[in-house]
């Protein structure tokens, strides 16, 4: 099959809505469903076992065993397996979203990595950030949803919990298991439960 053309590996197990637009060189793997107003760029790999609904996907993206709904994904992004982007998510160029990551109403800057078992809700994450495994934005206080903002070039330790609303300055770090309840200045390390100032970086 011509690699410059759209490839649907198994049409019998694939559903593509008539409103969808898919670029040349993209491969759609089996058991994939594309619903509503979807635009997928060139040279992407979608599936297997993925759902894309009412979303825009840039060129050269990989979405593997994952669900993307009502979201915008820039070029050269890889998602999955088992990720769930479920509304008003915007990913910039070169973002990595790994296994068992859930996101809603969240913006992520270019080249940021969200590797494992993470929930980001009502969050804004800057560029070149590393989000450690098990990170959670605790965005709901039982009445209202609140925002978490993480600046550029931050390093977020494993199992960090952000109790929103909270802001983390650029180039800051959290220790593993930190519970961040207060704003963190730029170039600052915080550790503990609740997280306290450790040192300037």
N, C-alpha and C positions, 0 to 999 in steps of 0.2 A: 504493500500500500504506500502511496506517495506520502512522505513525511511532511510535506508542505501543506497537506490538506487535513481537514478535520477528520479524526478517526474515532469511530464509535465501535468499541471492541465487540460488544454483544448487544445489538439493537433490541433483541427480544427481552432483555432484562433492564433496559434503560428507558426512562421517560424524560422527554425534553419538551417543555411547553412551547407552543408556537410563537410566543412573544420573545423567546430567548434569542440572543445574538452570541455567537461563538466564533472566535477568531481562527485563522488558519494555523495548522500545525498543532492544535490542541488535541489531546487524547482524552476521551471519556471512557472510563473503565466500567465493568459490569456493576449492576445493582445501584446505579446512580440516578437520582431524581433531580431535575432542574425545573423549578416552578416559578411562574409569574414573570415579572420584568427583570430578567437576568441578562447581564452583559459580561461575557468572559473573553479575555484578551487572547493574544496569540501565544502558542507554544506552552500552554498550560497542561497539567496533568490533574484530572479531576476523578476522584474515586480510587478504588472501588468503594461501594457502600457509603456514598456521600449524598447529602441533600444540600442543594443551593437554592435559595428562595429570595426573590426580590432584592438581589444584591449585585454589586459591580466588582468584578475580579480583574486585576491588571494582568499585563503580559508576564509570562514565565513564572506563574505561580503553581504550587503543588498543594492540593487539598486531598488528604488521605484519610478515609474512614471518619469523616467529620461532618458537622452540620453548620451551615452559614446562612443566617436569615437577616434580612433588612440591614445589611452591612456593606461597607466599602473597603476593599482590599487593594492596595497599590501593587506595583510590579515587584517580582522577585520575592514574594512572601511564601513561606511554607507553613502549612497548618496540619496538625494531626500527628498520630491517630487519636481518635476519640475526643476531639475538641468540639466545643459548642459555643459559637458566636451567635447570640440570639436577639440582637436588636441594637441599632444605632452604634455599632462598633466600627471604628475607623483605624485601619492599620496602614502605616506608612511603608515606604520602600524597604525591603530587606528584613522585615520583621520575621522572627521565628516564634510560632505558637506550637508547643509540644503536646504531649499526651495528657489527657484528662484535665484540660484547661477550659474553664467556663468564663465567658465575658459578656457583659451587657452594659450599654451606654458608656463605652470606654474608648478613649483615643490613645494610640500607642505610636511613639515617634520612631524614626527610621533606625534600623539595625538593632533594635531592642530584642532581647531574648526572654521568652516566658516559657521555660522548658517543661515543667512538670507539675501536675496536681495543684492547680492554682485557681482561685476565684477573684476576678477583678470586676467589680460593679461600681458604676458611677465614678470612674477613675480617669485621670489624665496622666499618662506616663511619657516621659521625655525620650530623647534620643540616646542610643548607646547605653541603655540600662540593662542590668542583669537582675531578673526576678528569680529568687531562689525557690526551690520546691516547697510546696505547702503554704505559700503566701496567700493571705486572705485580706480583702478590704471589707471590713465589717461596716457596711454602708447603711444599714437599716436599724433604727433605734426603737422600733416598735410602732412609731408614728410616721416618721418622715425618712426619706433617703438623703444621704449626705455624701459629699465629694471627698475623694482622696487625690492629691496631686503629688507626683513624684518627679523631681527635676532631672535634667540631663546627667548622664554618666554616673548615676547612682548604682550602688551594689546592695541588693536587698537579700539579707541572709535567709536561710531556709526556715520555714515555719514562722515568718514574721506576720503579725496581725496588725493591721492599721485600723484603729477605731475612729472612723470618720465623724466629723470633718477634721482632716489633718493635712498638712503640707510638709513635704520633705524637700529641702533645698538641694541644688545641684551638687554632684560629686560627694554626696553623703553616703554613709553605710549604716546598716542595721545588723546587729549580731543575731546569730541563730536563735530562734525562739522569742525574739523581742515582741513586746506588745506596745505599740506606739500610739499613745493617746494625745500627745502634745506635738506641736510643730517642731520640725528639726531644721536648724540653720544650715546654710551651705557648708560643705567640707567638714562635716561633723559625724562622728561615730556614736551611736546610741546602742545600749544593751540592756537586757533585763526585762522584768515584768513588774510594774510598767517600765518602759524604756527610759533610761536616764543618760545624761551626757557622760561619755567616757573620755573622749579627747578630740581635739581639732586635728584634721587631716592635712 
